[in-house]
Amino acid sequence: MRLLAPWPGAPGVVYGFTGRAGGVSAGPFATLNLSFAVGDDAACVRRNHEILARALPAGARLAAMRQVHGADVRIATPEACELGEGDAALTGAAGVAVAVLTADCVPILLCAGGGTVVAAIHAGWRGTAADVAGAAVRAIAAGFAVPPAAIEARLGPAIGPCCYEVGDEVVAALRAVDEGPCTRCAAASWFSHRASDGRTGRQAAVIVRA
């Protein structure tokens, strides 16, 4: 898997995007699938989570969230890492890794206040239309007194406009599209829901402060 990298200007914060490589899953889930909800063997997914855990800072816990293509924001703490349903997770605690799983949707990582708060956002078109990123920014500002101007973002691999055909309902909801690395074009390196007709794994976008 890809190694976590330091976030510039935020001491102790590391982040990364896992991609397909480096795990033990087989078939359409090869190899570093991190989702238990796509039909992969659960034992393989658990081993893949162990591989991810070894890449995190020592002692870090990974917060878990059931993504539902909405705009709910959850706050993770060392005592509460099972977050329920939501599409954005944030924390002001050291040693808590927040992450989202994607296979075409846009993963967004936020680092606020020089690393005092970190967040992971799952932004499919429904979540984007519902302003999930804005909801996360507002939650950081309200809950941690960090102004939006002090929040930095990194976008991970997602399907690009070259491969994302949509219907009128999506066009009506989203009037602008940001270009980025296309997961469908590079399906050998990234899980892509569209490239596999829905049978594939999920990669993670993760951020944590040691």
C-alpha positions as CSV (number, residue, x, y, z in Angstrom):
1,M,0.0,0.0,0.0
2,R,1.0,3.6,-0.4
3,L,2.8,5.0,2.6
4,L,1.3,7.8,4.7
5,A,2.9,11.2,4.1
6,P,3.3,14.1,6.5
7,W,0.9,17.0,6.0
8,P,3.0,20.1,5.4
9,G,2.8,22.6,8.2
10,A,1.0,20.3,10.6
11,P,3.4,18.5,12.9
12,G,2.5,14.9,13.6
13,V,-0.3,14.7,11.0
14,V,0.0,12.0,8.3
15,Y,-2.4,11.1,5.5
16,G,-2.7,8.9,2.5
17,F,-4.8,7.1,-0.1
18,T,-4.4,3.3,-0.1
19,G,-5.2,2.1,-3.7
20,R,-5.6,-1.5,-4.6
21,A,-2.2,-2.9,-4.0
22,G,-0.7,-4.4,-0.9
23,G,-3.4,-6.6,0.5
24,V,-4.6,-10.3,0.5
25,S,-8.0,-10.2,-1.1
26,A,-8.5,-12.0,-4.5
27,G,-10.7,-11.7,-7.6
28,P,-12.5,-8.4,-8.1
29,F,-11.4,-7.4,-4.6
30,A,-7.7,-7.8,-5.3
31,T,-5.9,-6.9,-3.2
32,L,-6.3,-4.3,-0.4
33,N,-10.1,-4.2,-0.2
34,L,-11.1,-2.5,3.1
35,S,-14.9,-2.9,2.9
36,F,-16.8,-5.6,4.7
37,A,-19.9,-4.7,2.7
38,V,-19.0,-5.7,-0.9
39,G,-19.0,-9.5,-0.7
40,D,-15.4,-10.1,0.0
41,D,-14.2,-12.8,2.4
42,A,-14.4,-11.2,5.9
43,A,-11.1,-12.9,7.0
44,C,-9.3,-11.2,4.1
45,V,-10.8,-7.8,4.9
46,R,-9.7,-8.2,8.5
47,R,-6.2,-9.0,7.4
48,N,-6.3,-5.9,5.1
49,H,-7.3,-3.8,8.0
50,E,-4.3,-5.2,9.9
51,I,-2.1,-4.1,7.1
52,L,-3.5,-0.6,7.1
53,A,-3.2,-0.5,10.9
54,R,0.5,-1.2,10.7
55,A,0.9,1.8,8.4
56,L,-0.7,4.1,11.0
57,P,1.2,5.7,13.8
58,A,1.8,3.4,16.7
59,G,-1.3,3.0,18.9
60,A,-3.6,4.8,16.5
61,R,-7.2,3.6,16.3
62,L,-9.3,3.7,13.1
63,A,-12.7,5.2,13.4
64,A,-15.5,3.2,11.7
65,M,-18.4,4.8,9.9
66,R,-21.3,3.4,7.7
67,Q,-21.4,5.7,4.6
68,V,-24.8,6.4,3.3
69,H,-24.3,9.2,0.6
70,G,-25.5,11.9,2.9
71,A,-24.2,15.0,4.7
72,D,-24.1,13.9,8.3
73,V,-20.9,14.7,10.2
74,R,-19.6,12.4,13.0
75,I,-17.0,13.3,15.7
76,A,-14.6,10.6,16.7
77,T,-12.9,10.4,20.1
78,P,-10.6,7.8,21.7
79,E,-13.6,6.6,23.6
80,A,-16.0,6.6,20.6
81,C,-14.6,5.2,17.4
82,E,-17.8,3.4,16.2
83,L,-19.6,6.4,14.6
84,G,-22.7,4.9,13.1
85,E,-24.0,6.3,9.8
86,G,-22.4,9.4,8.3
87,D,-20.3,10.6,5.4
88,A,-17.8,12.9,7.2
89,A,-15.8,12.1,10.2
90,L,-13.6,14.5,12.2
91,T,-11.5,14.4,15.3
92,G,-9.5,16.7,17.5
93,A,-7.8,13.9,19.3
94,A,-4.4,12.5,18.7
95,G,-4.2,8.8,17.9
96,V,-7.6,8.6,16.2
97,A,-7.5,8.0,12.5
98,V,-10.5,9.1,10.5
99,A,-11.1,7.6,7.0
100,V,-13.6,7.1,4.3
101,L,-13.9,4.2,1.8
102,T,-14.4,5.0,-2.0
103,A,-14.4,3.3,-5.4
104,D,-15.2,6.3,-7.7
105,C,-16.6,8.9,-5.2
106,V,-14.3,11.8,-4.2
107,P,-12.4,11.3,-0.9
108,I,-11.6,14.6,0.8
109,L,-9.2,15.0,3.7
110,L,-9.1,18.1,5.8
111,C,-6.4,19.4,8.2
112,A,-7.5,22.4,10.3
113,G,-5.7,24.7,12.6
114,G,-2.3,23.4,11.8
115,G,-3.4,19.9,12.7
116,T,-5.5,20.4,15.8
117,V,-8.5,18.9,13.8
118,V,-8.5,16.4,11.0
119,A,-11.4,15.1,8.9
120,A,-12.3,12.6,6.2
121,I,-15.2,13.2,3.8
122,H,-17.0,10.8,1.4
123,A,-18.3,13.0,-1.4
124,G,-20.4,11.2,-4.0
125,W,-22.7,13.3,-6.2
126,R,-25.5,13.0,-3.6
127,G,-23.3,14.0,-0.8
128,T,-21.8,16.8,-2.8
129,A,-25.2,18.1,-3.7
130,A,-26.1,18.0,0.0
131,D,-22.9,20.0,0.8
132,V,-21.2,17.3,2.9
133,A,-17.9,19.2,2.6
134,G,-19.5,22.4,3.8
135,A,-21.1,20.6,6.7
136,A,-17.7,19.3,7.8
137,V,-16.2,22.8,7.6
138,R,-19.0,24.2,9.6
139,A,-18.7,21.5,12.2
140,I,-15.0,22.2,12.6
141,A,-15.6,25.9,12.9
142,A,-18.4,25.5,15.4
143,G,-17.0,22.7,17.5
144,F,-13.3,23.6,17.5
145,A,-13.3,27.4,16.9
146,V,-11.2,27.0,13.8
147,P,-12.1,29.5,11.0
148,P,-12.6,28.1,7.5
149,A,-9.6,30.0,6.3
150,A,-7.4,27.8,8.5
151,I,-8.7,24.6,6.9
152,E,-6.6,22.9,4.1
153,A,-7.9,20.1,1.9
154,R,-6.5,17.2,-0.2
155,L,-8.6,15.4,-2.8
156,G,-7.9,11.7,-3.5
157,P,-8.5,9.6,-6.6
158,A,-12.0,9.6,-8.0
159,I,-13.8,8.9,-11.3
160,G,-13.1,11.7,-13.8
161,P,-15.4,13.5,-16.3
162,C,-13.8,11.3,-19.0
163,C,-15.7,8.3,-17.6
164,Y,-18.6,9.7,-15.6
165,E,-21.8,9.7,-17.6
166,V,-24.8,11.0,-15.7
167,G,-28.5,11.5,-16.1
168,D,-30.4,14.7,-16.0
169,E,-31.0,14.5,-12.3
170,V,-27.3,14.7,-11.6
171,V,-26.8,17.5,-14.0
172,A,-29.6,19.4,-12.2
173,A,-27.9,18.8,-8.8
174,L,-24.4,19.5,-9.8
175,R,-23.5,22.4,-12.2
176,A,-19.7,22.1,-11.9
177,V,-17.3,19.2,-12.0
178,D,-13.7,19.3,-10.6
179,E,-11.2,17.2,-12.6
180,G,-8.9,14.7,-10.8
181,P,-7.3,11.3,-11.2
182,C,-9.8,8.9,-12.8
183,T,-10.3,5.7,-10.9
184,R,-12.1,4.0,-13.8
185,C,-9.3,4.8,-16.3
186,A,-6.7,3.5,-13.8
187,A,-8.8,0.6,-12.5
188,A,-5.6,-1.6,-12.2
189,S,-4.4,0.8,-9.5
190,W,-7.7,1.9,-7.9
191,F,-11.0,0.2,-7.1
192,S,-13.7,1.5,-9.4
193,H,-17.4,0.7,-9.0
194,R,-18.2,1.6,-12.6
195,A,-15.3,-0.2,-14.2
196,S,-16.3,-3.4,-12.5
197,D,-20.1,-3.2,-12.9
198,G,-20.4,-2.8,-9.1
199,R,-18.4,-5.8,-8.0
200,T,-15.2,-4.5,-6.5
201,G,-13.5,-3.4,-3.3
202,R,-13.0,-0.1,-1.6
203,Q,-9.8,1.9,-0.9
204,A,-9.4,4.2,2.0
205,A,-8.5,7.9,2.4
206,V,-7.1,8.2,5.9
207,I,-5.7,11.0,8.1
208,V,-4.4,10.9,11.7
209,R,-2.5,13.0,14.2
210,A,0.1,11.1,16.1
